[in-house]
């Protein structure tokens, strides 16, 4: 059971990005050289710095490649859920979390290769609790293999 | 158990030290009065003759000497011996303006190297040690001073000079260096490089370091000690007075013993010039009493510190000076508040940031701004804006508590603030006043 739950956690790369022209280009160049594919990304920005969040196909390799180049990088556990790609698709998942008083720190979405499905990456305080709540509401939770 | 290089001098009674100082001061005053017109004129302006100086109790009567006097007298104006007796010059790094040159006779070099030898022995050095000198060589006194001191102790001496960090590391590893001498910021950089290479502190052969030539805090000391797995000792000096070794730290690490058989230390009020009672904070003033080629009377160092004559557990009897708390000239005045870079460094290190930082002072719409740039580290990083902002805020509050004014904190990418191989440039003042 424990192993199965662990499999459900997706590794997101979080990278510190100083607000300087060219920093994002440098990061994508490092990943290109290592032939790492970015499946999804989002960026949080403040006036001084940004945090780049990415789902890539080889998180560990990407992390060490970026570190070698002097970037501050960490891996963050996130949950990815599948929702139907149509109006209201997201409601079930978010309402379930809200009812359980689970705060979403941040989230971002991307459309999957499969028909009529979107993936939503969620960052919450307690992954295990959120997973259970989502599962109870029939929201499909995705494994690493499905996402990467 | 303490070791001394010259125990009969380093542990002499206070009476003996006073007697040496009295006698040598009188000799030095006579020497410069006879041989240096610049001094004679300065003394005459104060209506003084050598007869007015009978002991150290009369020291206060003598005029001060400042860096601008040294510049006025450049190049030969303060040389106190015939050229044939002078064998060496050293020169200041010029960080605060025009160069100053200092002259040495062979005897002057010997006493300077003795002072450095005392520092090396106080840091645990002996004939058995391998001393890596990574201070600059050449005009800068750091390399030559510690090099000479290391020879006197009988250590195997590695005259590396500064820079070429890969080679420094290779020599430490291949030759099993046990004592490292360099600036504290360079020591921290060498430590970081070892960590990046995956070398653990306990795998590094070094046991001690003798670091000086720039201001560093207790927190930075702990940081270097942890990274290199050593004990880090402070050493103080200035080219004008001889070079490193004017004072040095013993195992107690509670201040640096001034080599009082060669140098008299006073603390003055930097505004009025008045001599302050022992234990009060003020500007450090030195008089060299044994040097022949370039003896300076009451030279104002601009370093702010405190003297302490309480008995030291190490057994040395020479007065201790605190780490300089800043310089009366690198002190910044921001919105009317006196700020020393060392205060900012203390806050950064207390909050878990690296000792590498840059301070940018500017004036926007007639208000001074203070921007502290500090590198993000793997440990401080968080994937949420909330997390990083909370740490930034803690730092801003820490700075406010220390300085009494608000500063902006700017987190930058790791390794983007230039590492120094010599003196670190910490402050960029863009104000045009």
Interface residues (C-beta under 8 A of the other chain):
Chain A: X12 X14 X16 X17 X18 X20 X23 X44 X46 X48 X49 X51 X53 X67 X70 X71 X72 X73 X74 X76 X105 X106 X123
Chain B: X376 X377 X378 X381 X382 X383 X384 X385 X386 X388 X389 X410 X411 X412 X413 X414 X415 X416
